[in-house]
């Protein structure tokens, strides 16, 4: 009887440990996180291809980094680059709006072509009507998410991008919705069928800044943070 009791306690302890770890992506809680935008300061950002942060278009508003519709300013990127990382951010999009968070970006190529975590109003923006490869949390125009647990335009979503080695994951509101391998045969097939088929470095691995897209629509980002893996 005592042996059975001890065995039950051990099983309960193991189960508790597993349940505790289920909510953590790397198992080390808050360790290593670095804010990229803390709601007050854009010092870690600059315009794509520029030395300084844009003087128009992007503003800090109630703790959000907000792009004003039609105001210009262009895409913005982090001054720092990353290789293996976990990126988290909150976002909301205006009705009918479109934006994105990009990675595997190289400023030297002169254009902000890269891998895009799509941020869009799936219900109202015409680009989303082309199908799931252009909808929220997709690898834009290449790979569709397995599901899209996104809130309607105006709702606050929580997203995550994880790049560890050649594996990349897209998360949306607590669910892993896309998982792919850089430089894999499957990704190269998806590339060949996409608008990026002629882009030499698309699908390869290299150090990258993080980019927030100016798609001329109103979009808000906050709680942007990253940690190296």
Secondary structure, DSSP 8 states (H G I E B T S, - for coil): -HHHHHHHHHHHHHHHHHHHHHT-SSSSTTTT-EEEE-SS--TTEEETTSSS--SSSEEEETTEEEE-TT-----EEESS-BSSEEEEEEEEE-TT-EEEEEES--GGGSS--SEEEEEE-TTT-GGGGG-GGGSTTSBTTTB--S------TTS-EEEEEEEETTEEEEEETTEEEEEEETT-HHHHHHHHTSTTTT-TTTT----B--EE---SS-EEEEEEEEEE-
